[in-house]
Amino acid sequence: MTQKSLIQLVTEGLQENSFKKHHVETIVEITLEVFIDSLAEQGRIEIRDFGVFAIKRTPERIGRNPKTKETAIIPARNFVQFKAGKVMKEKVMKEKVGGRKKEKIIKKMNLENSTRF
């Protein structure tokens, strides 16, 4: 789902309340800005039944160029981790993808605990 499709779906859901698309677009953009700013400042956002976004850090380490066998220092970095909430996990497990249960796909990809992106 993209930001544009999210705006479209929210607009359709709120049409009976006479919200215009540009109002919904502004609301979605502000919401996403607040999420990003809060995550950067606090390091964690928890949305009940949806999941938890948290900033994790990989430490600095020594790596090796496989071609030249030369060692190099790989700097530490931050990444965002998402852990799905209970309701989301249950809903996703029930849905089908391409004739196969998502449960099988999730287990295969080992995404039950966390996802890096």
N, C-alpha and C positions, 0 to 999 in steps of 0.2 A: 504494500500500500504506500502510495506517495502522499506528500502533503496536499497536493491538489485533489486527489481522490478522497482524502479525509475531509477536506473542506466541502466537497460536493456531497458526501454522505451526511455530514452534520447539517448542511443547508437543507437537504431534503427532509431530514428528521425534524427540523424546526420551522418548516414552511407554514404550518398551521398557526405558529406564533408570530408570523409576519417578520421573521428575520431575513434580511437581504444577504446575498452571497458575500458582498464586500464586508458586511459586519462580521459574519462568521469567519471570513479570512483573517480579519484583524484579531479576532479572539483567539484563533488557532495559533497565529504567529506570536502573539503576546504570551500565550501559554507555553509554547515551545521555548521562547526566550527565557522565561522564568525557570523552566526546567533546567536548561543548560546553565544559567547563571547560578542556580541553587546547587546543582551538582558540582560545579567548579568551586564554589565557596565552601560548601558543607561536606562534600565527598560522598553523599548518600541521599537518595530519594526513595521513599517507600510509599507505594500506592496500594492500599489494601485490595486484596483479591486479584490485583493485576501483577505486581511484582516489585522487585527492588533493583534500582540502578545504583551501582557503587563504583567508585574509582579505586582501582588496585594499581600497584606499582611492581614492575619487574626490576630487580636489582641490576646494577652494572655487572657485566660478566666478560670473560675472555672468550672470543670466538676464533674460528680458523677459516681462512679462505680455502675452499676445497681445491681450487685450481692451483694456487701457488703454495699452499701449505703455510702461508704466513699468518701469524697470530695478530689479532686486532682486538681492541677494547670496544665492546658493544655498550653504548651508554644506557643508563637506567631510563625507563619510560613509564608513563601512566597509560592505562587503558580503562575503558568502561566495561564493567561486568554486569550482566542482567541475570537475575534469578527469578523465574516465574513464580507467581503466587499460586495458592492451592486451587482457586476457582479457575484460573487460566489453564493450569495443568490438566484439570479434569475436563474442561471444554475441549482443549486441543486433542486430548487422548481419544475423545469420542468421534471427532471429525475424521473423514476419510480423505486420502489424497491419492488420486490415480488408482483407485481400487485397493490400495493397501492402507492399513491402519497407520495413523501417525505415530502410534505407540511404538511400532516396529522401527519406523524411521528414526524416531527420537533415541531409542535404545542403540540403534546402529551408529548414529552420529555421536552418541554419548553426550547429549545435551541436557540430560536430566538435572545435573548439578549447576552448570553455569555455561554462559556463552560469551565469548570475546568478540567484540566488534569495534 
